[in-house]
Amino acid sequence: MKHYEELTGGEGKRVFYRAERFKASTLMQNSSPQINVQGESFEIFDLSMSGLSFVSSPSNVWDGDLEQDLPISLKLGTDEIFQGKGRVRRVEPLNSRQKIALELTEGFLDIPGLLEKHDEISLQKTLNSEMADYGVHVPTEYKQLIADAVFLLRSARSTLEKIEADIPSDFPRRDERIREAILECEKMSFKRWQAFFQLGNKVINNIREDQIAVTATKRYTESVLLPELMSGKNWHRSYTKPLGYPGDFQIMNFFYSLSLSGDTAYDKFCHQLGNSTGEFISVRMNMVKQAIARLAIDAASRGKSSFDVANLGCGPAQEVSNYLKADRLPLPVSFTLIDQDHEALSCAYENSFREVSRLKGQAKVNCLNASFMEFLSAGKLFSKLGKHDMIYTVGLVDYLSAHRAKRFMTDLYANLNPGGTVIIGNMRESESSLEWVLDYVTDWKLEYRTEAEMLAMADNIEDAAKKEVLTDTTGHCYLLVVTKPE
């Protein structure tokens, strides 16, 4: 407790009392009030009981209003919360705009009352948004799909919980028995899980042009189905995207390691279901590794002294470290790994450098941290890197429009050595594609393409080039392979 002699009062200009001011964006975060002055609305910057300031464009001239009272009103949402008069006391610059300080000459601002009104409006807004019956916009057949999927997952949960409870904690092979049960349960469930892909794709294709139905159906999926999967680490990370972008390198590592991650048997089951759903990721990686091996052997047979490879959007570059595990290489191989994520490059470098060191001069790995926009300007990027014998990207074009994908492919091809190859991976459009499960369950939106659309990426490539489209064994991914003539 302070004594009276410790209450020192104000100093300088602070001797003159001024009502406490509150920044509007902090005080009312969900719905900031707007002020109407002379028929125009402005964003309020801060306010107090006796005055406020608002933000105006430089084109508004306020100097002529310094000696007159202006009628003003405040609105919060659609509700008018104050009417009175004010006088301009100060005009000062604020970045590229100007801040107008206004003293109230008629009426006052009841700050607690404004806060109460703000909270009331915010609550009503939240209730109207969250409790709206968006289910009426969700197709009936889709609701049945979600109900069946939830039933499948809950059946797996109850089955595995029973198995865990029935095996004594001191049973010697308890962990092994539970692991066997998880894998068998997932194997049986995955056949039924895959059956949902085709029906889900059919429904979302029918509502594709109806944005209200799309929004409602996504929300329905995230509210009803997603919670059943979120204990699986790969589902959780795919949906929450902790690094800020989908398909980060840690997600890729989940699919490469294929370990049963999780605390309970059901957690591990969900994670394994995610691994099976994303099996194409490891299959695609192995296809690229085999392509590196084949093209390196071909380069050696043509008498080349080295083989230069570039990978855009490399992630953990598992195919590189796997390839470098070979006892010896057909010729010296140099990899340039490019990614926008520094952590991904660290992972790729650490995984591959062990093998580089072991190979004693047969291989080299360089890493380049570039932005996504620099990826799109591949011609400019490769002008600094030189020509390559192989350039590939298997997870980048999934996010590009047809026009950008074609330009991107043209840029990559232009930076090949004679006889060099470009490989581009992209998700495959089909009735049983992963669009429903990725877009609607994990909010992971990609471009899905047909074989003709894959080949169209190479429309601007010379006719003499060899162009082919390969399909991975899961049927979910294409690889466009374009080889430049020697």
N, C-alpha and C positions, 0 to 999 in steps of 0.2 A: 504494500500500500504506500502511495506517495504522500509526503507531507505537503502542506500548502506552499512552503517556500521552494519546493522542487518544481512547481508548476510555473515555468518561466514565461509563458506566453509566446507570441510570435515576434519575429524580427524582420526588419525591412518591410517589404510589401505585404508580408504575411501578418503584419499587425492588423490589416484590414481583413475582416472575416469574409470568406467566400464559401458559399454552399458547396458541399462536396460534389464533385463531378464523377460520373461513371461512364466508362466507354460502352457505347450501345452494343457493340458486337460481343463484349464480355458479359454484360448484364443480361442481355436477351439473346442467347445464342441460337435459339431455334427459329425465332421470328423477329427480326429487327424492325423497329417502328420506322415509318416514313413520315416526313413533314411535307405539307402542302403549303407553298407560299406563292401567292399571285398566280394560282392556277397550274403551277408546276410541282412535281413531286421530287424530293431529294432524299438521299441516304443520310440518316443521322449519324454523326461521328461520336459525340458524347452529349450528356445531358445532366442537369441538376434540377433542384427544386425551382430555381429562379431563372434558368436559362438553358440554352443548348447550342450546339454547333452542328452544321451540316456541310456536306460536300457538294460542290457545284463545279460545273465545267467552266473553263476560262472565258467562254463566250458570254456567260451571264455577267452583267455589270450591276454591282450592288452599291457603288459609291453614292448614288443619288438617293438611296433609301436610309441614309444615316440619321436623318432628322425627322423621320416619320414612323408612325406605328403601322405595322403591317398585319393584316388578319392572317392567322395561321391555324392549321389543324394538324393533328397527328393521327395516323392510322396504324393499327396493328393487325396485319392481315386485311380483312375487309371491314373490320370494326373501327369506328372513329372513337378515339380514347381521350381526345382533348381538343378544345376550341378556345382561342384567346387571341392576344395580340403581342407582337414583339418588335423590337427595334434592333437594327444591325449596329453592332458596336465595333466589330473588327473583321477585316478581310485579310487573310494571309495565305501564302502559297502552300500547297500540299501535293508534293510530287508534281504530276502534270496537271493537277486540278487546283482548286482553291477551297479553303475552309472558311465558312462564314459563321462568326460568333453572334448569337442573338440573345438579347436580354428580354425576358418576358415583362411586358408592361401591363398586361391584363391577364389575371389567372396565375396559377402555379401548377407545377408538375408533382403529382402525388406519386413519388417513386415506389413506395411499398404497394400502392394500388396498381401501378403499371406492371410491377412484377407479378402481382397476383393475376392480373388479366393475361399477361404473357403466358404464365404457367397454365392457365385455364385453356387458352387457345392452343398451346402446344400439346396439352393432354388430349384435347378433342381431335387435333390433327393426327396425333399418333393412333388414337383409337379408330378414327375413320380409315386410316391407312392399313393398320395391322389387323383390324377386326372385320374389314370389308369381306363380303362373301365372294372372293375371287374364284371360288370353286365352281361357280355357275358358268365360268368361261372355259373350264377344263373339260375336254371331250370325255364322255362316259366311258368309252373303251380304254382311255388312258388311265382313268381312275381304277379300272379293273386291273390293268397292267401293274400299277403301283401297289395295289392291294396284294396281288399275287407275289410280287417281288418282296414285299415286307413279310408276307407269310413264309416265304422260302428262308429268308434270313433269320426270322424268329424261330423257325423250326431248327435251323442249324445251331442257334444259340442254346435253345433248351436241350438239344441232343448232346452238345459238347459239355454243357454244365452238368448233365446227368452222368456222363462218362467221367468227368473230373471228380464228381462226388463219389462215384462207385469204386474208384480205384484207391485203395488205402494209401495214405501219405508215405508209409514206410515200405511200399511195394518196390522191390529192386528195379524193375523195368518200367516204373510209372511214367517217367518223362518220355520214354520211347513209345510206350503204348498210346499216350495222349497225342504224340506227334503223328503216329500212324492214323489215329482216328481223325485228326485235323485234315490230313492230306486226303483220306478217303472221303470224308464229308465234303471237302471242297471239290473233289473230282466229280462226285455225284451232283452237287449243286451247280457246277459250272455249265453242265449241259442244259439245265433249265434256265440258268442265267443268260446264256447265249440266245435262247429263244425269245427273250425280251427285246433284244437288239432290233430285230426285224419289225416287230410291232411298234416299238418306240419310234423307229425311223419313219414308219408309215404315218403315224399320227403327226409327228412334228413336220413332216413334209406337207401334210394337208392344211396345217395352220400357219405355214411359213409367212404368208402375206397378211395375217391377222395379228397385229402387234399386241393387242389386248389379250388375245388367247395365248400368244407366246409367253408374255410376261406372267400371266396367271399360271400357266402350265409349268414354267420354270420354278415359280415360287412354290407351287404345290409339291413338286419333286423335292425341292430343298427342305420343305417343312416335314414331309411324310417319309420319304425314302432315305434321304441323305443321313439323318441321325442314326439309322441302323448300321451304316457303314463307317462312321467317323472314328470308331475305335481302331480301325485299320490304319496304320501309319501312312501308307501310300495314298489312301483316300483322303485322309486329313490334310496332308501336305499339298496334294493336288488341288484341293478346294480352297484352302486358306492362303496358299501362295506366299509364304513368309519372306521370300526374297523379292517379291513384287512382280514376278512374271511367271507364267505357266510353264510347266515342263522344265523346272530348274535342274541343275546337275545332280542334286541330292535325290530328286525323284528318279532320274535316270539310274542312279546307283542302286536304288531299291530294286529296279527291274533287272539289273545286271547281277546282283548278288543272290537274289532268289531265297534269301534267308527268311525263316519264320519269325518275324519281329512282332513283339507284343507281350503283354503281361498274362492275359488269360488265353484259354484255348480259343475262345470266340474272337478275341483281338487278332490272334494269329491266323484264324480262318479268314477274316475279312482282308487281312493283308495279303494272304495267298490268293484270294479271289481277285484282288487288284493286280497281283503279279500275272495271273492267268489272262486277265482282261488286256493287260499291256504287254503280252508276250511278243507282239510284233516289234517292240523296241529292241529286245535282245536279238531277235531273228534278223532284223534290219542291220543291226550292228555287225553281226557275223557275215552278212552278205557283203558289206563294205570291206570288212577285213579280208575276205576272200578275193574281192576285186583288187585291193592293194597288192596282195600276194601275186595274183595272176598278172597284173599290169607291170609289176616290178620284174617278174621273170621275163615277160615279153620285151621290156626295155633292155634287159641284159642280153637277150638273144639278138637284139637289133644292134648291139655293139655300143650302147650308151654307157657312159662312165659313171653316171649318177642318176638318181630318180628323185625328183622334187615334187612334194605333195603339199597341198594347202587344204585346210578344213575350216570352213566358215560356220560359226555357231557350234564350236567343237564340244561344249559341255565337258564331261569327264574324259572324252576321247578314249573310251574303253577299247575300241577297235585298234587304236594305235599301240597301246601297251600290250594288247593280246598278240598283235602281229610281231612286235619286237621280242616276244618270248622265244622266237625261233633260234635254233642253235647258231645259224649263220644266215646272212642275207645274200641274194644273188648279185647285188651291187650296193654301193653306198646309198642310203636313203635319207633324205632330209625332210622333216615335217615342219610346217608352219601352222600352228594351232591358233585360231582367232576366235575370241569370244568377248561379249560385252561385260561378263561377270568375272571380276578378278579372282573370286573364290573358285570358280569353275576352272580357270586357268591354273591355279595353284594345285588343284586336285589332278588335273591332266598332267601337269609337269612332274609332280611327285610320283604318279603312277608309272609314267613312261621313262623317267630319267634313270631309274634303277636298271632298266633293261638297256638303255643307251650306254650306261657305264659298263655293264657286263659285256656288251658287244664290241667295246674297244675300238671306236673309230668307224664302225660300219654304219652307224646311225647318228642323226643329230635331230634335236627337237628345239624349236624356237616358239615362243608364245607372244601373241600380240593382243593387247587389250584395246578393242575398238568398239565404238558405239553401234547400235542397231542402224542408225542413219548412215553410218559409214559403210555398213554391210551393203546397204541398198545402192550406194555409189561404188560398186565393186570395181568399175573401170579405174576410178581415181585411186582406190585403195591398192589395186594390183600394180599401178604404175610405179609405186614405191617398192613393191615386192619382187617384181620381175616375172618372167614366164615360168610356168610349171608344167610338169608332165601329167599331173592328176590334180583336179580341184573337185572337191565334193562338199555338199551340205545336205543333211538329211532331216533337219527339223526346222528349217528357216522358211522355206517357200510355202509351208502350210499356212503362214500368216500373211501372204502376199496376194494381191489381186492378180487377175490374169495378165493385165497390162504390165504391172511391175515385175511379175515373174518372167515374162518374155524378155523384158529389157535386162533383167538380172542375168538370165541365161546367156544372152548375147554378150554381155560384158565378161562373164566368166570364160566363155569360149574364146573370146579375143585374146585372152591371156594364157592360152595353152601353147606349149611347144608343139611343133609338127609331130603328129602321132599321139598327142596327148588326149586325155579323156576327162570329161565333166560328168559327174554323177549327182543327180538331184533326187532326193526322196520326197514323197508327198503322200498324204493319206488318200486311200482309194475310196471312191464313191461306189456304193453298192447297197442293195437292200439290207444287208446285214453289217453295214459299216459301224464304226464306233461313234458316229455322230451323236446319237441319243445319249449314250452313257457319258461321253466326254463333255458335251455341251450342256445337257440338262441336269446331270448329276454333279459334275465337278466344276461347272462353269468354265470349261476349257474349250474355247471356240477356235475352230480351224477351218481351212478351206479344203473341201474334199473334191477330188478331180477324177474324171474318166480317163481311159487310155488315150482317147483322142485329144483331150485337153492337156494331157502330159506332153504329147507329141507337138501340140500347138506352141508350147514354150520354145521350141526350136525352129519355129517358122522362119525366123530371120537368119538362120544358120545356113551356110552354103550347102548345096545339094550333094556335094561330094562327101560330106560328113556321114558317118554311119550313125544311125539313130535307132534305138530300140528301147522298149519299155518292159521291165521285169516286174513280176508280182511276187511278193514274199509268200512263204508257205501258209501264213495265217489268213491271207486274203485281204489284209487291212492296209497294205502299203504298196506303193509303186516306187520303182527306181527308174528314172530316165537316164539312159547312158548314151552320151554323144561323144564320138571319137573323131578327132581331126585327122585328115589325111596327111601322110608324111610328105 
